[in-house]
């Protein structure tokens, strides 16, 4: 199955906590603090791998996590860093933030990679807090929490030219004639159910041609499998509109031509952002005068037009040679998502929020969690450090804004405290 888009949730590793430890060795008085730092949490990396051609590996598994850093130890020993998590995807995959649709990475080539979530920093051991005044600190800091993100992975095929058209226009037959691709060909609509790539070689030039399954009216709004198919022509340098010259369904070929163009314009203005040629197909079963009239009317609209029969190969060589001469000279189109922010990072120094739990104000979030884990409440200096960070982080002001008064109960990461100024 051609699985080309999915949503996953990833989490980078949490940093390990710093250690509280004191050097105690015989004959060495006043050894001092020697608690080591915690290890860094692992990053989440997404890497393009040419050995893959679909996102099938993410069809059933959607949650991934990097390794957590280990806690620090005594004797100034740092904890081990967590292992990075590498997720492999096919070249041509876009990595988008699910909510904002900001593009984190466009992995076009084999080996392209991006760190989409950095691991949390390790906490500092108590050896870092010793100074001439505070010679025996009995506290350390907790490791930073890793990032959790929901990501959309979307595969957009890397093709130089794309064949588009209504069902049964003859796109698959044309692809089979000009390349070694073997798409399924039959006389009923929607024979092609997934995009098919073919490598075309003409006079030393090589380029990739994609056969996009037949579109229908309303495809730009998602009718049929519109969006699933249209995304695969966004990277193409040029569109080839394959038009059935016959009127087998009772509709005028020119009307079908305009109807499909309207869908392409509605979907991210695909026509306006790249050139389009027109191939009038099946000329072997249509009166030549009718073909000439249709070709003339489309050319008057400014399109380059080729009349051919993919079934008999009449006119195919002229078309494919002309395409080979220009396709690789055309610029690669910019993806619409690239106009958005290219890096998404939820970077908030004091990440907390105030909620109400049974009438009690509750402070929750990574910042207060790490602060609680870092505090030794039985140690006066550690508790003073805690109070200072509650004030400088804005938690105290936020509680006052939430209507908390002196003497009220508040919950800090689930632990009960009496609020005082």
N, C-alpha and C positions, 0 to 999 in steps of 0.2 A: 504494500500500500504506500502511496505517495503522501507522506505526512509532512505538511509544510508550515504549520504554525501551532504553537502551544503556549501555555502560561505555566511558569514554574515559580516556586518560592525558594529563595536562597538565604542562607545565613552564614556570615563569616564567623570565625572563631572568637570566643571571649578571651580576653587576656587573663593570664594567671594572677592570682593575688600575691602581693609582696609578703614576705615572711617577717614575723617578729621573733627574733632570736638573739641570744647573748653568748658571747664566747666564754666558755668555762673550761679552763685547763689548769691542771695542777701546777703550782708555782708561778702562775701568771695572774696576778691580781688585777682587778678592774679591766677585764678583757674587753668590755664594751659591746655595743650592738653589732651583730654580724648577719642580720636577716637579709637574704638575697632578693633580687627582683623577680617578679613573675614573668613567664614567657609570653611572647606575642601570640595573639590568635592567628589562625591561618586565614589567608585571603581566598576569595572565590574568583577564579579566572575562567573566562570562556575563550576557547581557542578553536580556530577553523582547522579542519582536518579533511584533506581531499579524499580520504578513504570513505567518507560519508557522503550520501547524496539526499538524505531525508532526515527529518527530526524524529524518526520512529523511536529512538531510544528514550524519548521523553513522553511517549504516548501514555504510559501507565504510571510512571514515577514522576512526581512533581515537586517533591521536597528534598532539598539538598543542603548539607551543612559541612563547613570546613572544621578542622580540628581545633579544640580549645588549647590555650597555652597552659602549661603546668605551673603550679604555685612555686614560689621561691623557697629556698631551704636555708638552714643555718650554714655557718662557715662561708658566708657571702656567695653561696651557690645560687645561680639563676635557674629558674625553671626552664624546661625545654619549650621551644616554640611549637605551636600547633601546626599540623600539616596543612598545606594549601590544598584546595579542591579545584581540580581542572575539569571543566565540562567541555566536551568536544561537540562541535556542530559543523555542518557542511559549509564550505565557502559560499558566500552570498547571503549569509544570515545577518539580519538586523537584530540588535538587542535593544529593546525599548522598555522604559519604565511603565508598568501597567497603568498607573493612574494618570500620570502627566503626559504620557506618550513621548517623553523626551528620549532622544536617541543616545544611548550609552556607547554603542559601538556599531560600526559597519564592517563586518569581517569579510572582506572580499577575496583575499588570497590565502592559500594554504599557509598555515603558521601564524596568521594574524591573530592577536590575542588582546584581551582587555581585562584589567582588574575591575570587576563590577562591584565588589564589596571588600573593603579592607578590614583585616582582622583588628580586634581591639588591642590597644597597647597593654603591656604587662604592668601590674601595680609595682610600686616601689617598696622595697624592704626597709625595715627600720634603720638600717645602717646609713640610709640617705638623709635621715632627719637629725642625726647627732650634730651638735655644735657646742661651743664652749659653755653656753648657758644650759642647754638641754642635752646632757651627756648620756642619758639612758632612756631614749624614747621607747615607749611601750605600745607603739602603734605603727601600722604600715598602711598603704593604700591598696584598695581593691583593683583588680584588672578592669579595663574598660570593656563594656559590652559590645559584642560584634553587631554589625548591621544586618537587618532583615529586610529584604526587598522582594516584591512580586515583579517578575519580568515577563514580557512577551517576547518570544523568539519567533521571528518570521523569516522564512526562507524565500528569497527572491532570486530566481534563476539568473545566472550570468550568461546572457545571450546577447549577441551583437545585433541581431535582427529578429523580429517577432512576427509570425503569421497570425493575423486576426481575421475574424469573419463570422458570419452566422453558421449554424450547423449545416453540414453537407455542402460547404462551399468548395471543398477539394483541398483543404490545407494539408491533410495527412498524406494524400497522394502526392502533392507537390514536394513535401519534405522527403518522402521515400524515393523520389526520382532524383533529387539533387544531393542526397547524402546517403550514408549507410544505415540510417535509422530505419527501423521496421515497425512503424505504428500500425495499429489495427485499422483496417479499412473496410467499411461496409456501407450499404446504401441507406441505412437508417440514421436518423438524427442522434447526436451525442454518442457516436461511436468512440470518440476519444474522450476519456474520462479524466485524464491527467496530462499536464504539460509534458511534451517530449522534445528532447534536445537532439540535434543532428549536426555533425561537423561537416562543413562544406569546403571542398578544396577545388579551386579553379585557377589555373595558370600561376601556381605558386602562392596564391593568396588563400588563407585559411580563416574561416570565421564560423561562429556558432549561430545556428538558426533554431528557433523554438516554435513548435506547433502548440498554440494555446487552444484548449477545447472551445467548441463553438459557444459564442455568446448569444444572449437573447435580449430583447428590449426590456429595459429595467435593470440590466446588469449593474449599472453604476450605483443603483440603490440596493444591490445585493440580491436581485432576483436570480433564480436558478442558483448557480455557483459563481455569480458575478465577481464578487470581491476576491474569492479564492483564486480565480483565474487571472483577473486583471492585475494583481500585484506582481505576477511573473513577467509582465511586459514593461514594468517601470524602469528596468535597467537597460532596456534595448536602445541602441543608438538610432534605430529606424523602425517604423512600423510598416508592414506589408499587408495591406487590406486585400484579402482574397475575396473576390466577388463572383458569385455564380451568375453567368450570363443568361442562363435559362430562366423561364418563369414557371418552373415545375409546381410551385405552390400557389400560383395565381397572382403573385405580387410582382410589381415592377422592379427590376434590378436596381434602377436608380433610387427608388424609394427605400429599398433595403440598404443601399449604400449610405444614404443620408441618415437613416435610422441608427445604424451602427456608429457612424461618426458622432452623432449626438451623445451616445453612451460614452464614447471615449473622451469627449469634451467634458462631460459631467464628472467623470472620474479623474480628478486631479489635473484636468486640462491636458490630457496625454497628447492630443494632436498639436496643441499650441506650443508644447515644450520640446517637440522633436519632429523631424521630417516624416512624411508618410508617402509611400508609393502605392499604386493600385494595380492589382493583377486581375484582369478579367479572365476568368477560367471557364472551361467547358465550351470553348468556341467550336469544337467539333460537332456539337449537337444544336447549334444555333445558326440561323441565317446570317451570312457575313455582313449584309447591309445593316442588320440590327446591331451587330458587334461594332461596326464602324461608327454608327450613330451614338451608341453608348460611350465608346472611347472618346469621341469628339466632345460630348457634353461634359464628361468628367475632366478632360484636359482643360476645358474652358474655365473650370473652377480652380486651376492652378496646380493640379497633380500630375506627376509623371505616371503614365499608364502603359502597361504591357498587356497584350492580348495573347493568350496561350491556351493549350490544352495539356493539363498535367497527365491525363490518361494516355494520350498519344505522344506526348513530349513535344508537340509542335510549339515552337516559340520559347521553350523552356531555356535553352542554352543562351539565347539573346538576353533573356531576363537575368539569369544567374551571373553571366559575365558582367553585365552592367552593374549589378549589385556588388559583386566582388571588387569592382574598380573603385567604389566610393565608400563602402560600409566602414572600413577601418580608419578612414580619414575623418569620420564624424566624431564629435566629442561625446564623451560619456555623459548622460543626463544626470543632473543633480536630483537626488531623492527629496521629496517634500519634507520628510522628517529631519533632513540635515539642516533645515532652516531653523529648527528649534534648538534649545540648549543641548550641547553635545555631551555634557557631563552632568550627571545627576548625583548629588551627594547630600544626604540629610545631615548637615553639619551645624548642629546647635550646641553651643558650649554648655548650657545648662538645660538639659533635656528632661523636663518634668511637666506634669499637669496636675491640676487640682480637681478632684471629684468629690461627690457627696455619697457617703455610705451610711444609710440609716441616720441621716441628720448630722453626721460627723464629717468634717473636712478631711479628705485623704490626699496625701501627696504621693504620686506614683511616677514611675519612669526610671530610665537607666541611671540618671544622675543621683537621685536620692538612694537608689538601691546600692550603687557603688559607695556612696558616702556612708551609709549604714554599715556596710561590710568593712569599711576602712577604719571605723571608730572603735576604740577600746573605751567603753563608757565607765569603766572602773579606774581609768587613768585620768587625772585632772588635766594634764596637758593635751591629751587626745580629745577630751570633751570640749576644751576651749577651742581647739582647732575645728571641731564639728560645728560649734556655735558660729564661729567666724564664717565658715563656708555657707551656712544656712542664710546668713545675712547677705553676703556678697553675691550669692546666686540669685537673689530676688525671691526666694521661697517665703521669707518672712513678709515681705510686701504683698506677695500674691495671696497669702493667707488673710492679711488684713483687708485686701480688696474683696475677698470672698466672704467678708463679714465675721471673721473669727475674732473673738475678743479675749482679753487676758483671762486666764483661768479655764478657757474652753479646752476640751479634749480634741486632739488632732492625731491622725494616723500618718506615720512616716514609713512608707513601704510596709504597711501592715502592723507596725509597732505603735503602741499608744503612748502619747506624751501630753503633758499639760503645757498649753501655750503661754509663754511669758515674754515680755519685752525687756 
